[in-house]
Amino acid sequence: MGFITGLTLEELKDELHSLGMERFRAGQVLSWVYKKFVSDFGRMTDISKD
């Protein structure tokens, strides 16, 4: 996956789903990126690392 900032919520849901993640994670990722200014998935504590 490349940059996510150009994706809509639905596009991000589809992208994460294609990687085996739950679709609801897209909202969590966008919250980290746009509200908490965190872009490192390793620092997103409510998103599974598995």
Distance bins in CASP14 RR format, pairs under 12 A and 6 or more apart:
PFRMAT RR
TARGET T0000
AUTHOR 0000-0000-0000
RMODE 2
METHOD distances of the structure
MODEL  1
1 7 0 0 0 0 1 0 0 0 0 0 0
1 11 0 0 0 0 0 1 0 0 0 0 0
1 12 0 0 0 0 1 0 0 0 0 0 0
1 14 0 0 0 0 0 1 0 0 0 0 0
1 15 1 0 1 0 0 0 0 0 0 0 0
1 16 0 0 0 0 1 0 0 0 0 0 0
1 17 0 0 0 0 0 1 0 0 0 0 0
1 18 0 0 0 0 1 0 0 0 0 0 0
1 19 1 0 0 1 0 0 0 0 0 0 0
1 20 0 0 0 0 0 1 0 0 0 0 0
1 21 0 0 0 0 0 1 0 0 0 0 0
1 26 0 0 0 0 0 1 0 0 0 0 0
1 29 0 0 0 0 0 1 0 0 0 0 0
1 41 0 0 0 0 0 1 0 0 0 0 0
2 11 0 0 0 0 0 1 0 0 0 0 0
2 12 0 0 0 0 0 1 0 0 0 0 0
2 15 0 0 0 0 1 0 0 0 0 0 0
2 19 0 0 0 0 0 1 0 0 0 0 0
2 39 0 0 0 0 0 1 0 0 0 0 0
3 11 0 0 0 0 0 1 0 0 0 0 0
3 12 0 0 0 0 0 1 0 0 0 0 0
3 15 0 0 0 0 0 1 0 0 0 0 0
3 33 0 0 0 0 0 1 0 0 0 0 0
3 39 0 0 0 0 1 0 0 0 0 0 0
4 11 0 0 0 0 1 0 0 0 0 0 0
4 12 1 0 1 0 0 0 0 0 0 0 0
4 13 0 0 0 0 0 1 0 0 0 0 0
4 14 0 0 0 0 0 1 0 0 0 0 0
4 15 1 0 0 1 0 0 0 0 0 0 0
4 16 0 0 0 0 1 0 0 0 0 0 0
4 19 0 0 0 0 0 1 0 0 0 0 0
4 25 0 0 0 0 0 1 0 0 0 0 0
4 26 0 0 0 0 1 0 0 0 0 0 0
4 27 0 0 0 0 0 1 0 0 0 0 0
4 29 1 0 0 1 0 0 0 0 0 0 0
4 30 1 0 0 1 0 0 0 0 0 0 0
4 32 0 0 0 0 0 1 0 0 0 0 0
4 33 1 0 0 1 0 0 0 0 0 0 0
4 34 0 0 0 0 0 1 0 0 0 0 0
4 39 0 0 0 0 1 0 0 0 0 0 0
4 41 0 0 0 0 0 1 0 0 0 0 0
4 44 0 0 0 0 0 1 0 0 0 0 0
5 11 0 0 0 0 0 1 0 0 0 0 0
5 12 0 0 0 0 1 0 0 0 0 0 0
5 29 0 0 0 0 0 1 0 0 0 0 0
5 30 0 0 0 0 1 0 0 0 0 0 0
5 33 1 0 0 1 0 0 0 0 0 0 0
5 34 0 0 0 0 1 0 0 0 0 0 0
5 37 0 0 0 0 0 1 0 0 0 0 0
5 39 0 0 0 0 1 0 0 0 0 0 0
6 12 0 0 0 0 1 0 0 0 0 0 0
6 15 0 0 0 0 0 1 0 0 0 0 0
6 30 0 0 0 0 0 1 0 0 0 0 0
6 33 0 0 0 0 0 1 0 0 0 0 0
6 34 0 0 0 0 0 1 0 0 0 0 0
7 13 0 0 0 0 1 0 0 0 0 0 0
7 14 0 0 0 0 1 0 0 0 0 0 0
7 15 1 0 0 1 0 0 0 0 0 0 0
7 16 0 0 0 0 1 0 0 0 0 0 0
7 26 0 0 0 0 1 0 0 0 0 0 0
7 27 0 0 0 0 0 1 0 0 0 0 0
7 29 0 0 0 0 1 0 0 0 0 0 0
7 30 0 0 0 0 1 0 0 0 0 0 0
7 33 0 0 0 0 0 1 0 0 0 0 0
8 14 0 0 0 0 1 0 0 0 0 0 0
8 15 0 0 0 0 0 1 0 0 0 0 0
8 26 0 0 0 0 1 0 0 0 0 0 0
8 27 0 0 0 0 0 1 0 0 0 0 0
8 30 0 0 0 0 1 0 0 0 0 0 0
9 15 0 0 0 0 0 1 0 0 0 0 0
9 16 0 0 0 0 0 1 0 0 0 0 0
9 23 0 0 0 0 1 0 0 0 0 0 0
9 24 0 0 0 0 0 1 0 0 0 0 0
9 25 0 0 0 0 0 1 0 0 0 0 0
9 26 1 0 1 0 0 0 0 0 0 0 0
9 27 1 0 0 1 0 0 0 0 0 0 0
9 28 0 0 0 0 0 1 0 0 0 0 0
9 29 0 0 0 0 1 0 0 0 0 0 0
9 30 1 0 0 1 0 0 0 0 0 0 0
9 31 0 0 0 0 0 1 0 0 0 0 0
9 33 0 0 0 0 0 1 0 0 0 0 0
9 34 0 0 0 0 0 1 0 0 0 0 0
10 16 0 0 0 0 0 1 0 0 0 0 0
10 17 0 0 0 0 0 1 0 0 0 0 0
10 23 0 0 0 0 1 0 0 0 0 0 0
10 26 0 0 0 0 1 0 0 0 0 0 0
10 27 0 0 0 0 0 1 0 0 0 0 0
10 30 0 0 0 0 0 1 0 0 0 0 0
11 17 0 0 0 0 0 1 0 0 0 0 0
11 18 0 0 0 0 0 1 0 0 0 0 0
11 23 0 0 0 0 0 1 0 0 0 0 0
11 26 0 0 0 0 1 0 0 0 0 0 0
11 29 0 0 0 0 0 1 0 0 0 0 0
11 30 0 0 0 0 0 1 0 0 0 0 0
12 18 0 0 0 0 0 1 0 0 0 0 0
12 19 0 0 0 0 0 1 0 0 0 0 0
12 21 0 0 0 0 0 1 0 0 0 0 0
12 23 0 0 0 0 1 0 0 0 0 0 0
12 24 0 0 0 0 0 1 0 0 0 0 0
12 25 0 0 0 0 1 0 0 0 0 0 0
12 26 1 0 1 0 0 0 0 0 0 0 0
12 27 1 0 0 1 0 0 0 0 0 0 0
12 28 0 0 0 0 0 1 0 0 0 0 0
12 29 1 0 0 1 0 0 0 0 0 0 0
12 30 1 0 0 1 0 0 0 0 0 0 0
12 31 0 0 0 0 0 1 0 0 0 0 0
12 32 0 0 0 0 0 1 0 0 0 0 0
12 33 0 0 0 0 1 0 0 0 0 0 0
12 34 0 0 0 0 0 1 0 0 0 0 0
13 19 0 0 0 0 0 1 0 0 0 0 0
13 20 0 0 0 0 0 1 0 0 0 0 0
13 21 0 0 0 0 1 0 0 0 0 0 0
13 22 0 0 0 0 1 0 0 0 0 0 0
13 23 1 0 1 0 0 0 0 0 0 0 0
13 24 1 0 0 1 0 0 0 0 0 0 0
13 25 0 0 0 0 1 0 0 0 0 0 0
13 26 1 0 1 0 0 0 0 0 0 0 0
13 27 0 0 0 0 1 0 0 0 0 0 0
13 28 0 0 0 0 0 1 0 0 0 0 0
13 29 0 0 0 0 1 0 0 0 0 0 0
13 30 0 0 0 0 0 1 0 0 0 0 0
14 20 0 0 0 0 0 1 0 0 0 0 0
14 21 0 0 0 0 0 1 0 0 0 0 0
14 23 1 0 0 1 0 0 0 0 0 0 0
14 25 0 0 0 0 0 1 0 0 0 0 0
14 26 0 0 0 0 1 0 0 0 0 0 0
15 21 0 0 0 0 1 0 0 0 0 0 0
15 23 0 0 0 0 1 0 0 0 0 0 0
15 25 0 0 0 0 0 1 0 0 0 0 0
15 26 1 0 0 1 0 0 0 0 0 0 0
15 29 0 0 0 0 1 0 0 0 0 0 0
15 30 0 0 0 0 0 1 0 0 0 0 0
16 22 1 0 0 1 0 0 0 0 0 0 0
16 23 1 0 0 1 0 0 0 0 0 0 0
16 24 0 0 0 0 1 0 0 0 0 0 0
16 25 1 0 1 0 0 0 0 0 0 0 0
16 26 1 0 1 0 0 0 0 0 0 0 0
16 27 0 0 0 0 1 0 0 0 0 0 0
16 28 0 0 0 0 1 0 0 0 0 0 0
16 29 1 0 0 1 0 0 0 0 0 0 0
16 30 0 0 0 0 0 1 0 0 0 0 0
16 41 0 0 0 0 0 1 0 0 0 0 0
16 47 0 0 0 0 1 0 0 0 0 0 0
16 48 0 0 0 0 0 1 0 0 0 0 0
17 23 1 0 1 0 0 0 0 0 0 0 0
17 24 0 0 0 0 1 0 0 0 0 0 0
17 25 0 0 0 0 1 0 0 0 0 0 0
17 26 0 0 0 0 1 0 0 0 0 0 0
18 26 0 0 0 0 0 1 0 0 0 0 0
19 25 0 0 0 0 1 0 0 0 0 0 0
19 26 0 0 0 0 0 1 0 0 0 0 0
19 29 0 0 0 0 0 1 0 0 0 0 0
19 41 0 0 0 0 0 1 0 0 0 0 0
19 47 0 0 0 0 0 1 0 0 0 0 0
19 48 0 0 0 0 0 1 0 0 0 0 0
19 50 0 0 0 0 0 1 0 0 0 0 0
20 48 0 0 0 0 0 1 0 0 0 0 0
20 50 0 0 0 0 0 1 0 0 0 0 0
21 27 0 0 0 0 0 1 0 0 0 0 0
21 28 0 0 0 0 1 0 0 0 0 0 0
21 29 0 0 0 0 1 0 0 0 0 0 0
21 41 0 0 0 0 0 1 0 0 0 0 0
21 44 0 0 0 0 0 1 0 0 0 0 0
21 47 0 0 0 0 1 0 0 0 0 0 0
21 48 1 0 0 1 0 0 0 0 0 0 0
21 49 0 0 0 0 0 1 0 0 0 0 0
21 50 0 0 0 0 1 0 0 0 0 0 0
22 28 0 0 0 0 1 0 0 0 0 0 0
22 29 0 0 0 0 0 1 0 0 0 0 0
22 47 0 0 0 0 1 0 0 0 0 0 0
22 48 0 0 0 0 1 0 0 0 0 0 0
22 50 0 0 0 0 0 1 0 0 0 0 0
23 29 0 0 0 0 0 1 0 0 0 0 0
24 30 0 0 0 0 0 1 0 0 0 0 0
24 31 0 0 0 0 0 1 0 0 0 0 0
24 46 0 0 0 0 0 1 0 0 0 0 0
24 47 0 0 0 0 0 1 0 0 0 0 0
24 48 0 0 0 0 0 1 0 0 0 0 0
25 31 0 0 0 0 0 1 0 0 0 0 0
25 32 0 0 0 0 0 1 0 0 0 0 0
25 41 0 0 0 0 0 1 0 0 0 0 0
25 44 0 0 0 0 1 0 0 0 0 0 0
25 46 0 0 0 0 1 0 0 0 0 0 0
25 47 1 0 1 0 0 0 0 0 0 0 0
25 48 0 0 0 0 1 0 0 0 0 0 0
25 49 0 0 0 0 0 1 0 0 0 0 0
26 32 0 0 0 0 0 1 0 0 0 0 0
26 33 0 0 0 0 0 1 0 0 0 0 0
26 47 0 0 0 0 0 1 0 0 0 0 0
27 33 0 0 0 0 1 0 0 0 0 0 0
27 34 0 0 0 0 1 0 0 0 0 0 0
27 35 0 0 0 0 0 1 0 0 0 0 0
27 44 0 0 0 0 0 1 0 0 0 0 0
27 46 0 0 0 0 0 1 0 0 0 0 0
27 47 0 0 0 0 1 0 0 0 0 0 0
28 34 0 0 0 0 0 1 0 0 0 0 0
28 35 0 0 0 0 0 1 0 0 0 0 0
28 36 0 0 0 0 0 1 0 0 0 0 0
28 38 0 0 0 0 0 1 0 0 0 0 0
28 41 0 0 0 0 0 1 0 0 0 0 0
28 44 1 0 0 1 0 0 0 0 0 0 0
28 45 0 0 0 0 0 1 0 0 0 0 0
28 46 1 0 1 0 0 0 0 0 0 0 0
28 47 1 0 1 0 0 0 0 0 0 0 0
28 48 0 0 0 0 0 1 0 0 0 0 0
29 35 0 0 0 0 0 1 0 0 0 0 0
29 36 0 0 0 0 0 1 0 0 0 0 0
29 38 0 0 0 0 1 0 0 0 0 0 0
29 39 0 0 0 0 1 0 0 0 0 0 0
29 40 0 0 0 0 0 1 0 0 0 0 0
29 41 1 0 0 1 0 0 0 0 0 0 0
29 42 0 0 0 0 0 1 0 0 0 0 0
29 43 0 0 0 0 0 1 0 0 0 0 0
29 44 1 0 0 1 0 0 0 0 0 0 0
29 46 0 0 0 0 1 0 0 0 0 0 0
29 47 1 0 0 1 0 0 0 0 0 0 0
29 48 0 0 0 0 0 1 0 0 0 0 0
30 36 0 0 0 0 0 1 0 0 0 0 0
30 37 0 0 0 0 0 1 0 0 0 0 0
30 38 0 0 0 0 0 1 0 0 0 0 0
30 39 0 0 0 0 0 1 0 0 0 0 0
30 44 0 0 0 0 0 1 0 0 0 0 0
30 47 0 0 0 0 0 1 0 0 0 0 0
31 37 0 0 0 0 0 1 0 0 0 0 0
31 38 0 0 0 0 1 0 0 0 0 0 0
31 44 0 0 0 0 1 0 0 0 0 0 0
31 45 0 0 0 0 0 1 0 0 0 0 0
31 46 0 0 0 0 1 0 0 0 0 0 0
31 47 0 0 0 0 0 1 0 0 0 0 0
32 38 1 0 1 0 0 0 0 0 0 0 0
32 39 1 0 0 1 0 0 0 0 0 0 0
32 40 0 0 0 0 1 0 0 0 0 0 0
32 41 0 0 0 0 1 0 0 0 0 0 0
32 42 0 0 0 0 1 0 0 0 0 0 0
32 43 1 0 0 1 0 0 0 0 0 0 0
32 44 1 0 1 0 0 0 0 0 0 0 0
32 45 0 0 0 0 1 0 0 0 0 0 0
32 46 0 0 0 0 1 0 0 0 0 0 0
32 47 1 0 0 1 0 0 0 0 0 0 0
33 39 1 0 1 0 0 0 0 0 0 0 0
33 40 0 0 0 0 0 1 0 0 0 0 0
33 41 0 0 0 0 0 1 0 0 0 0 0
33 43 0 0 0 0 0 1 0 0 0 0 0
33 44 0 0 0 0 1 0 0 0 0 0 0
33 47 0 0 0 0 0 1 0 0 0 0 0
35 44 0 0 0 0 0 1 0 0 0 0 0
36 43 0 0 0 0 1 0 0 0 0 0 0
36 44 0 0 0 0 1 0 0 0 0 0 0
36 45 0 0 0 0 0 1 0 0 0 0 0
36 46 0 0 0 0 0 1 0 0 0 0 0
37 43 0 0 0 0 0 1 0 0 0 0 0
37 44 0 0 0 0 0 1 0 0 0 0 0
38 44 1 0 0 1 0 0 0 0 0 0 0
38 45 0 0 0 0 1 0 0 0 0 0 0
38 46 0 0 0 0 0 1 0 0 0 0 0
38 47 0 0 0 0 0 1 0 0 0 0 0
40 47 0 0 0 0 0 1 0 0 0 0 0
40 49 0 0 0 0 0 1 0 0 0 0 0
41 47 1 0 0 1 0 0 0 0 0 0 0
41 48 0 0 0 0 0 1 0 0 0 0 0
41 49 1 0 0 1 0 0 0 0 0 0 0
41 50 0 0 0 0 0 1 0 0 0 0 0
42 48 0 0 0 0 0 1 0 0 0 0 0
42 49 1 0 0 1 0 0 0 0 0 0 0
43 49 0 0 0 0 0 1 0 0 0 0 0
END
